[in-house]
């Protein structure tokens, strides 16, 4: 049985096919151009690592590709919406559909349905592929595109971790393993005086758990007061940094799936830690893919109005402006929610519902 909200089956499939083809075409164009530009800046760093060659460049491209697809898929839906609707308007197909008795919402219904499917696919793609690519690429970048340390004892590999032990700070380029089998590489220990003034800096290529503390292998100490550098046989630091605390502080929300991030938030709350940033990103895992659903509505102004009136270009510009305004507001709200300026729920969902109402208001006031 055909729902009244949709046009005929033939017309629905026709509009959906047009829309899907244009989404894919725009996405491929954007991703290829941006990937080529990214490779221009990253190839020198990749080849600087000993033993790297063409295979590593292709590996980098394979890791960056999912990130670019995830980031620019909503933009592709917006541009595909404008291209599709402008083409239909110029060919008087919108006029024919409205003359047949279809409302503006019925004309847009196949595009909205297609965008909803894109949102679901985007969510699954982000959870299964993008999070893993984020974790691998960050660990590889932290290793300066050299061999990534193997994870032992579970826990995976995490990059650019930062821990505090009272006044002192421990940083590591990578963290691998879990529990008492944690291995830190590219380690720097900052011994600070009260007030945050650094007294000593100790660098080591590797650190392991000494129960308690972390044993630095082949450490080199730099004394700030005397400006002296000296190698040390061995040094144990951070006696109050337990493996459980290390694992809790080294969580990267961008490298965790929706359900893993939910467990991490619960662990943070149990430890009495602030979870605003993680909760904002958790909610945005849902609202972010749904942004594709907004694009046909925000770009719908380009579908209506007579093409011969000379205002079609202006309408397309207005639709593009509404779409890009959403992305600006969404990123600003997410940033505000990350440091506690907005409640996480409001930061993630307010832009979506604001522009949903805005797009619906424009459509109703101008076409219905």
Order of alpha helices (4+ residues) and beta strands (2+ residues): alpha-alpha-alpha-alpha-alpha-beta-beta-beta-beta-beta-beta-beta-beta-alpha-alpha-alpha-alpha-alpha
